Amino acid sequence: MRYTLEEILDAREKRWGIRQKLAYSLNEGCLISVTLCVPLPFRIKSEYKVLFKILCDRLKDVFDSRRISIRFERAIYGADGPAIFFSALCSPEVVKRLCVLAEESIPGARLLDVDVTSNKGEVMGREQLGLPPRKCFICSNPAHMCSSKRFHTSKEIDMAIKRLYKEATREL
């Protein structure tokens, strides 16, 4: 299915609004927002929607293994792909550290974008914890640098995403 730019931007705006509303609705703790960190053509494919669910389950396992309970809040599937929201009764700093651990240790989880928002609407980033920026999934440069300067070709990106997909689904 093909979406217009307006539909994609509307979906992103809706997702941001849901994220803010859910974060502010929490009396304590924080909100975990999970999306796919891949180009749109991948995000809307059915097999990537299935992969997203698998990776979200593995993310939950990381929290369970640390005896930190996360509660499902909401899931959406819009023109910009899937998103799921969890809440945790834990500090945003602890939750962000676990999310980074999950992104770096779960096979294929580099395909996820896991954001943490406090119940005051503040986004907890890696830099606030003194952690290095997310690495590009092709080279070891900071991902934002490669993305903004378009260091890699579409073919390189497609190959890296397919490799990570295979990594994530190898055990299935």
C-alpha positions in Angstrom: 0.0 0.0 0.0 1.3 3.5 -0.9 0.7 6.5 1.3 0.8 10.1 0.5 3.3 12.4 2.2 0.4 14.1 4.0 -0.9 10.7 5.3 2.6 9.9 6.6 3.1 13.2 8.3 -0.4 13.0 9.8 0.4 9.6 11.2 3.6 10.8 12.7 1.8 13.8 14.3 -0.9 11.5 15.7 1.8 9.2 17.1 3.6 12.1 18.8 0.2 13.3 20.3 -0.5 9.8 21.6 3.0 9.6 23.1 2.6 13.0 24.9 -0.9 12.2 26.1 0.1 8.8 27.5 3.3 10.2 29.1 1.4 13.0 30.9 -1.3 10.6 32.0 1.2 8.7 34.2 1.3 9.6 37.9 4.8 8.2 38.1 7.4 6.4 36.0 7.8 6.9 32.3 6.6 5.9 28.9 8.5 3.7 26.4 7.7 4.3 22.7 8.8 1.7 20.2 8.9 2.2 16.4 10.9 0.6 13.6 14.1 2.5 12.7 14.1 1.7 9.0 12.9 3.5 5.8 9.2 3.6 5.3 9.0 1.0 2.5 10.2 -1.6 5.1 8.0 -0.3 8.0 4.8 -0.9 6.1 5.6 -4.4 5.0 3.6 -7.2 6.7 6.8 -9.2 7.5 8.3 -6.2 9.3 5.1 -5.7 11.3 5.5 -9.4 12.5 9.2 -8.7 13.2 8.3 -5.6 15.2 6.0 -7.7 17.4 8.8 -10.3 18.0 11.4 -7.6 18.8 8.9 -5.9 21.2 8.4 -9.2 23.0 12.2 -9.6 23.3 12.4 -6.0 24.7 9.8 -7.0 27.3 11.9 -10.0 28.2 14.9 -7.7 28.9 12.7 -5.8 31.4 11.3 -9.0 32.9 14.8 -10.4 33.4 15.6 -7.4 35.5 12.3 -7.7 37.4 11.1 -4.4 36.0 7.4 -4.6 35.0 6.3 -2.8 31.9 2.7 -2.4 31.1 1.2 -2.4 27.6 -0.5 1.0 27.0 -1.4 1.1 23.4 -0.4 0.0 19.9 -1.0 1.8 16.6 -0.3 1.0 13.0 -0.4 4.1 10.8 0.9 5.2 7.5 4.4 5.5 9.0 4.4 1.9 10.4 3.8 0.3 13.7 4.2 1.9 17.2 3.7 0.5 20.6 3.7 2.2 24.0 4.5 0.7 27.4 4.7 2.3 30.8 7.2 1.5 33.5 7.1 2.4 37.2 10.8 3.2 37.2 12.9 6.3 36.6 13.4 7.4 32.9 17.2 7.0 33.4 17.0 3.3 34.5 14.5 2.6 31.7 16.6 4.3 29.0 19.7 2.4 30.1 17.8 -0.9 29.7 16.4 0.2 26.3 19.9 0.9 25.1 21.1 -2.5 26.4 18.2 -4.2 24.6 18.9 -2.3 21.3 22.5 -3.4 21.5 22.1 -7.0 22.7 18.9 -8.4 21.1 19.6 -9.9 17.7 18.2 -7.5 15.1 17.0 -4.9 17.7 19.0 -2.2 16.0 16.0 -2.1 13.7 14.0 -0.6 16.7 13.8 3.0 17.8 13.1 2.9 21.5 12.3 6.3 23.1 11.7 7.1 26.8 9.5 10.0 27.9 9.1 11.1 31.5 5.6 11.7 33.0 6.4 15.4 32.5 6.9 15.0 28.8 10.7 15.1 28.8 12.5 12.8 26.4 15.4 10.9 27.9 18.3 10.7 25.5 21.5 8.7 25.4 23.6 11.9 25.7 21.9 12.8 29.1 23.2 9.5 30.5 26.7 10.0 29.1 26.2 7.2 26.6 27.6 7.4 23.0 25.1 8.1 20.2 23.4 5.2 18.4 25.7 3.7 15.8 24.9 3.4 12.1 23.8 -0.1 11.2 26.2 -0.2 8.3 29.4 1.4 9.8 30.5 2.5 13.2 29.8 6.2 12.8 27.0 7.9 14.8 23.8 7.1 13.0 22.6 10.7 12.8 25.7 11.6 10.9 25.4 8.9 8.3 21.6 9.6 7.9 21.9 13.4 7.6 24.8 13.3 5.2 23.5 10.3 3.3 26.8 8.4 3.5 25.3 5.1 2.4 23.5 4.1 -0.8 20.0 2.7 -0.8 21.4 -0.6 -1.7 23.8 -0.7 1.3 20.9 0.3 3.6 18.6 -2.3 2.1 21.2 -5.0 2.5 21.9 -4.0 6.1 18.2 -4.1 7.0 17.8 -7.5 5.4 20.8 -8.8 7.3 19.4 -7.5 10.6 16.0 -9.0 9.7 17.7 -12.4 9.2 19.6 -12.0 12.5 16.4 -11.3 14.3 14.4 -14.2 12.8 17.2 -16.8 12.8 16.0 -18.4 16.0 12.4 -18.7 14.9 
